[in-house]
C-alpha cells in the first residue's frame, strides 16, 4: 500500500514539474512589458532620404496590437518599407539586371528608376547604359529620357554630349535637352541656341518652343511666329497645334485665330479641321459651310474634303459640287479626284465633265492626269490637252508623253529580252504645282 502511494506521488510530482517548465519557457518567449518595444525599421545607408521618419516606442502598459505606427517620409522617398529595407546595393543590382533586359518595357521601367533622381552619378550610369545599347531606333526612347533628365540638372553638359551624336540621334538628344531646359529657363536656352547657330532657320528652336509651351504658351507662340517661313517654323507650329488641341477644341481654335494671317494660320486651321473631321465629319462640314470665302476656308475645306473622300469619294464629290465656284471648291476637288481616281477613274472623269473648263479646273484636271497616266496614258493625254493655262498644259503633256515613251521601250525590251530601260515612269514634278495666283 505504501509503495503504491509513493509511486503515485512521484508521478504527480513529475507532471507538475513538466507543466511548470512549459509555463516558464512560454513566459521567456515574450518580452517583459517593463521594457519599451522599439518598432523602428532598419534604415538604409542613405539616411538623407528618410530624415523625417519617426521612431515609434510603445508605452509600458500598452498592448502592441493597439498601436498604429505613425511614420512620415520625406518627399524624396520612393518606397514604403513594411518589414525589411532593401539596401541601395541590392537595388542597384536589380536595376542593372532589368535595364539589360531584351523586354523594352522592363528596360524602360528600370531606366526610369535611375533617372527619377537626375544627380551626376545617376546620369553617368544612364549614359553608360545607353551607349551600350544596340544602335538604332530601338534605343530612341532611352535617349529622350536621358537627354531630358540631364537637361534638368546640367543642360550645357548634356548638349555638349548630344553634339557628339550622329544623325537623327543628335537631333533627338539636343531637342529633348532644350525641351527640358526651356521649361524652367527659356531665356538661357534661347541665348544658347542663338550662340550655337548662325542663321535664321535655327533648328534648336523646335525643342525650345516645345518646352516653353508647357508654362508659357503665349511666349512660345510669339517665338514660333518670329521664325522665318520654312521647315523649322512648320515643325514648331505643329507642336503648338497639338498642345492647344489637348487643352480643348476651343483653345486650339482661339490659338489659330490669333496667329498672323497667312500660311501659318492657314496651316493651323487646316490641322484643326483634320482633327474635327476625324471626330465628327458632319460637324466639320458645317463648320466649312459657315465660313466666308478666304484662305482659311480654302485650307479647311481641302482637308475636310480629303478626309471625306477617303471614306466615300462619291459623297464628298457631291458636297464639293454644291460649293460656290472659287478657290475653295477647286482645292477640294483636287482631294476628291486624288482619292476617287484611284478607285474608279471612269466615275471620276464623268464627274469632272460636269464642270466647264477654266483656270480653276486646271489643278483638278492635272491631278486626274497624274493618277491615270500610268495605267491609261492615252486618256491622260486627252485630259491634259483640256488644261487652259498654256505653260501648265505643255508641261503636263510632256510628262504624259514621257510615260508613253517609257512604256513603249519597256514593252520592246520585254519582247526582245533586253534589259529594261531606266528612267522616271512618273510625271515629272511629283505633286502638281501651285495654282496660278
Buried (B, 14 or more C-beta within 10 A) or exposed (E): EEEEEEEEEEEEEEEEEEEEEEEEEEEEEEEEBEEEBEEEBEEBEEEEBBEEBEEBEBEEEEEEEEBEEEBEBEEEBEEEBEEEBEEEEEBEEEBEEBBEEEEEEBBBBBBBBBBEBBEEEBBEBBBEBBEEBEEEEEBBBBBBBBBBBBBBBBBEBBBEBBEEBEEEBBBBBBBBBBBBBBBBBBEEBBEBBEEEEEEEEBBBBBBBBBBBBEEBBEBBBEBBBEBEEEEBBBBBBBBBBBBBBEEEBEBBBEBBEEBEEEBBBBBBBBBBBBBBBEEEBEEBBEBBEEBEBBBBBBBBBBBBBBBBBEEBBBEBBEBBBEBEEBBBBBBBBBBBBBBBBEEEBEBBBEBBEEBEEEEBBBBBBBBBBBBBBBEEBEBBBEBBEBBBBEEBBEBBBEBBBBBBEBBEBBEEEEEEEEEEEEEEEBBEEEEBEEBEE
